[in-house]
Amino acid sequence: MKTKAIIGASVAVILIAVWGIIRIKNNNIESAPALESVPMDAFMIVRSDNLLSVVDNLLNDNMIWENLSTVPQIEELSQELVLFDSLANEYSDFSSVLETRQVVVSAHMLTKAKIGMLLSTSLKNSGERRSLDEQIRELLGKNYKIQERNYDGAEIHDIRKGNDARFNLSYTVHKGIFLIAKSAILVEKAIRQLNLHTSLMNNSDFVHSVSIAGQNVKGNLFLNLSEVSQFLSFLAPYGEIKLEGVKNMGGWMVLDLSTMHSKDWLLTGFTQASDTMSHVLGLFKNQEPIKPSAVKYLPKQTAFFQYLGISDIYQFRRDYNRVLRKFDEFDLYKHYINTVKEKYNFNPELDFEVNLEEEVMVSYSSVNYKIESENQYFIAKIRNRGSMIDFLNSLAKRTESIDSSSNKKHSSEYSLNEVNKITIWKFPLTDYTYKMYRYILPDINTGYATVIENYLIMGKSPEALKAFANAYFSNMTFETNPEFKNFIETLSSRSNLLIYNDVENSADYWKKYFSNDLTRVLNQNRNMFNKFQAIALQISKTNDLLFTNIFLKLNPKGSLKPNVVWAAASESEILLKPAIVINHQNKEREVFVQDKANKVYLIDKNGRTLWSKKLSEPIKSEIYQVDVFKNGKFQLAFSTENYLHIIDRLGNYVENFPVKFQAPATNGMAIFDYDKKRDYRILVAAKNKQVYAYDIKGSIIKGWEFNLTQNLVYGKIQHFVDAGKDYIVFSDELKTYILDRRGKIRLNPKSDFPRSANNIFYLDKATKSHPSRLLSTSISGTVMFLYLNDGKVTKLETQRFSPKHHFIFTDVNGDGIEEFVYADENRLKVIQQNLEQLYEVKLKAPLATAPNLYNFGNGNLQLGITDNENSEIFLLNGKDGSVVNGFPQEGSTEFSITKFTTNQSKFSLIVGNKNNFLYNYLLK
């Protein structure tokens, strides 16, 4: 779509118009109001008494316009507005006219693929008229040609620019009104209309809209709903838009242009709809607005919803049937009702809809940034929960008997956990919304139904309803979405019609309805559209008027926060960093966690808890996957203070487990598979200062020769291989131990140092400048090197840190060289090996855990940190420490990042929070 074909010449038109009338020389003349010249097929009209103020508002620090102007076609218009503003500042007469003269700009569909704009303004005196040609010729110069012709008593001036066929303007002055447009057809239409003395000012609906339009405002926007369907068919020629319904939606909508602020545009006004039911919006004339409580039940990732507030469902149906009669569809509707009654022995209107009240809506959720039919829902408030459940049970039995060819039951139970359960019924009317609400709600598949509290939820499949229930019971709803709450508070608290669209999370869905040209514009400017949070249309009955809001809000930070795909409930707060494990049956990833009630959970890719199991103690170790029976099937291995645990993927203990330790453990166990033959060795330190070695059956290994440590060992036992040799490494408060596989001392460090309690060793392989060495930090943060060739210990002073600091040695910025990364109190520092500080990040609270490095490919390295005190998690760009768009996000544990399946395009971030949930955020 060439946007300039819609609006590109509008500013040039205004320039020529105003320039031609700025000199007032002679007596006043009688002029018709400019609105009388507007052809009656206009779908949009802008009227302004102070055009300069409107332009000023757009150009001066208006972030919405600034972002829209990144689209090339709109940027061209913006540049014309800058010129327009400059001329106003340079010429005081020009500015004076702009601030005092009413200008009307109207938009019309010339053909199915072309839009025209007409500008009109009334002249104040004959001098303006006589000097018009002179002024326009002076402005255009010699490069333009003006030809005159007579049309129906008016002299039309057609302007051409040399041989450039793209530049085409026509203007005239007729009955005291100056008219100019790129299309001569529009000018001719306006002339004919003025001669016939028929205009929009003879239309009672339009006159009423003018009478209720805001006064003393920067401008008014009039939308002709009966004509706007042509514009929609131009934008979306492939879309399934119910144009007949749109065409008959209402009369005129008039909005105030005064509240177009920098980061949000709130257009307020009224919509005209006839009481005779000739307009669909007239359905709300007999309804009182309702507070949209149903919205709080929607999944947090909802991208679109259309809500109806209906105070009297019986009156609404009577009025809706009149609408159907207007469209000659009432007989078809009654045939549908009778067919359903004959087949299923119930009347959708009298036996089902009568149990609905006040709130009816359709919503689309965004999962993996896609809106599929599985993510579309019909939601309605019900009068009596018990009666609805009885009806659905009875209907399920009837449909089972009718559908005797299938052995499937028409109702089933679904349990999120022991407490939260729903019943899912098969609903035979998959086209319910289309048949019952086609002119007022989107059409979705309603093949299944469930009841949650006092609301009926319908969707395409049981899986769709399970996803809805998971979001609700996991508290992942719009009610917990602060961005939405902030957005919706701007609107009126009660609505008859409320349409909400999250721009970013539905862009891929809506663009499939647009023309190829418009889709190309959307694709090319996706980053710009991602900066818009949402747009909403609200209509509420106020006395005899339909009060209207259109609200567009910018998210200036750019991309919105990560999408919450699911939230899995736990008995208490999640304790551990979520462990990502492999399902050996389908190779998909699953999540293993423990909460503070010592309960462990295995959760699948959809957030469903496969099983849970109560342990007697908290887990102290990492979670390992082992193949105990060497048959390709994995088990989970971990340790608590007193036990070694190995559990299969069904949640059952492997035979002989759990195994009680010889003495309480002081650290988490470590598992090593030295030769990759699944001959596992398990090492764990104990309070008696022993380090025990177990085999995968839980038996003490004979021949393990290590004796005692000098002090207790709390840190991780590690295994390194260098130059063909094994090094088993651990330390107590002061001494470092380096063993071989049998527990013999392989290397004695030449000196001891008090190693920091929170940190592990890293292997720094041999280079030309140094032999292989282990490195960690002392309690003050000094980097300590322990050389594997001779046991020598050296140190490198970086900066001073507290004994509780966290340290990792890794390549953070992707330059191929490892950096020293410290997290101490509320600061994160990255220091290069030459001791130059790469960057520092200051946080609100002390960090309780070490940073984690995540590699997203193509050199995209990011650091993950958790602010447990404020329940916030961060991803930081590895190169400079800047916070990744969309963060911080809610979370209180360390987090894991994975792809659950090989065909998942985006990464999932898994984290626990303090509200007893495990979140799956989809990263962008």
C-alpha positions, 0 to 999 in steps of 0.5 A: 500500500502506498500510504502517500496515496492516502495522505501524501498530498494532504499537507501540500494541499493545505500549504497551497490552500492557506498560502492563497488566502492569507492576504485579506484585502476587500469586503467580506463575502457570504460563504457556505460552511465548509462541511457542506462541500464534503461529498457524502461518501466520506469515511473520515473527516477531520475538522480543525479551527487551529490546524497549527496547534494540531501540527505542533502537537505531532512534531514537538516531542510526540513519541507516538508520532516519532515512532510512526514516522520511522515508516518511510511513507509516514516519514514523508508526511512528517517531513511535509509537516516540518515544512508546514511548521517552518512556514508558519514560524516564518510568516506571521500572516500564514500563522495567523490564518492557521490559528483562526481559520476552520479547515476540513479534510475528508477521505474518500474511497475513489476505487477499491484500491485508491483513496482520495483526500479533499480539503475545503475551507470557507473564504472570508472575503472577495479579496481572498478569491481574486488573489488566489490564482496569483498567490498559487502561481507565485508559490508553484513557480514556472515548473507547474502548469495550470489549466482552467476548465468550466464544470457545472458553473465553477471554474476548476484549475488543474495543476500539473508539474511538467511531465510528471504524471504523479503530481496532479492537483485540482482546485476551485472556489465555489459558493465561497468555499475553496476546494482542492484535491489530488483527484479532480473527481472529488472536486467535481463531486463537491461542486455538484453537491453545492449546486444541488444543496444536498450535503451531510448537513442534511443528514440528521445523524451527521448533524447530531454528531456535529452538535455533540462534537467537542467545542474549543478543542484542537480538532474533531475526527468524524468517522462514518461507520457505514462507509468505513467498511470500504476502507477496511476492504481496501486494507484487508482484501483477504480478511474474514471481516464481516463487512456487512456487520461493520457497514451497519455497525453505527452512524457517525463516530466523533472524537476529540483530537486534543488529548494526543499526548507524547506516549498515549493518544486518548481520543474521546467522543460519542458514537451515533446509533439509531434506536430503530435497530438499523445499527448494530451498536443500537443493541446497547441503547437498551443496556446499561454498561457493566464493569468488565470483571470477566477480563481478570479471568483471561490468561496473562498472555491474552493478545486480543479480546472483544467484550460485551457488557449486557445488563438485560440478556433477554432485551439484548436477544430481542434487539439482536433478532431485529438486527437479523431481520434487517439483514434478512437472516432471521429465518436462517437463525430460526432454522438453526435454532429448530435444527439444534432443538430437533437433534439435541433436544435443547434450544440454544436461546431459551435453554442455554443463553438464558443462563448467561448474564451481563458479560460475554466475550471472545479472547485470543491468547498469544502462545509462542507469539502466535495466535492459533485457533487453539488459543481462542475462547468464548467466555460468559458469566453465568447466572447459576453455576449449578444449573449450568453444570447440570445442563452440560452434564445432561447435554453430554449424555444426550450427545453420547447417545447420538454419537454412538459410533464413538467410544469417547466420553463427552466429559472428562476431568482434568486436575492441575493438582490435588486442589484445582480441578475442572470438568471438560464437556464436549459441546455439540455447537462448534459454531455457537458464536457465529450463529448467535453473535456473528455481527457483534463477536468474532467467530471461534470454534466452541467444541468444548466447554468448562466452568470456572467459578461463575464463568463458562469457558468454551474453546476448540479442544480440551487442550485449549481449556486445560491451558486456560485453566492452568493460567487461571489456577496458576494466577497467570491472568490479566489481573496480575499483568501490571501493564494491562492494569495501568492501561485499562485504568485510563478507560471508563470503569464500565463498558458495553463494548470493549475491544483490546488489542496487544499490538506486538503479540498479535501482529503476526496474526492480524497481518495475514488479513491485510493486503500484500503492500500493507503486510510488507510495511508491517514486516519492514517496520516490525521493531517500530510496531513492537514499541506500541503496547496496545490499542483499545476501543470502548463504548459505554451507554451514557444517557441516550448517547454512546460514549466512546474512547479510543486509546493507543499507548506506547511502550517506549522501552521497545519490545514488551516483556517476555511472554508467560507461556505457562505457570506451574503451581507448587505447594510452597515457594520453589527452592532450587534452580529449575533443572532441565532434564531429558525425557528419554522417550521423546527427547523433549525437555522437562523441568525438575524442581523442589519447593520449600516443603521438600516436595519435588515435581517433574513438569512437562513442556506444557507446564503440566505436573507429571508427578510430585513426591514428598522428600524428608529433606531439602536437596543439597546437590545438583540434579544429575541424569544417569542411566543406571541400567545402561539401557538408554533410559534416564533416572534422576540422581541427587542427594540430601543431607542424609540420603542418596536418591535415584528416581525413575522418570515415573517418580518411583525410586530405583531398587535399594534407594534411597540410600542412607549415608554413612554420616550426614553430608556437608555438601552435595554429591558429585557424579563422575562417569570417567570413561563415558561407559556409565560406570558412575562414581558418586563422591560426597563429603561428610560431617566426620571429615570423610569423603565417601565414594559410592557406585551407582547401586549405592554401595561403598566402593572398595579400594577408595583410599582417601582418608580425612580432611583437616576441616569440613568440606562444604564446596563442590567436589569437581573432576578435571581431565588434563593431558590424559590425567584425572584430577578430583579437586575439593577443598575445606576452609584452608586446604585444597585436595587434588586426588586421582580416581582411587582417592590417592593424592595426585598433587600437593599444593605448595601453599594453602589459601583460604578459598572463598566459600561460594565459588568453585575451581576453573581449569585454565588450559596450558597456553604459550604463556603458562602451563595448565592451572586451576583457579578460584578466589580467596576470601578477599576476591584475589584470583589464586592460580594452582599449577598442575605441573608442580603444585605452585600457587600464585595470586593476582590481585584484582579488586577487594571483595567481601568473603561472600562474593560470587565468582565465575571465570568465563568468556562473557563478551565473546572475544575468545578470552575469559574474564573475571566476573564478580557478584558482590553485595549489590554490584556485578563487575566484569574484569579482564585478565589485564585487570582493566574493568570491562563494566560494572552493574549496580543493582537494588539489593545484594545478589544471593547467587552467582551469575549464570552465562547463557549462549544464544548463538551468533555471539549473543552471550548474556548474564543471568542474575537474580535479585531474590530480595525484590523477586526480580530476575535480569538478563544482561548483555555480555558485551556491556552489561546493559539490561536486555529488553523486557527485564527485569521480570518476576522471579526469585530463584536462579533460572534455566534457559532451554528449548523444550523441543528441537523445533521450538524457535525461541528459548524458554526461561524457567524460574520460580517465584515467591507466590508458589509458581514456576514460570515459563517465560518465552524469550524474544 
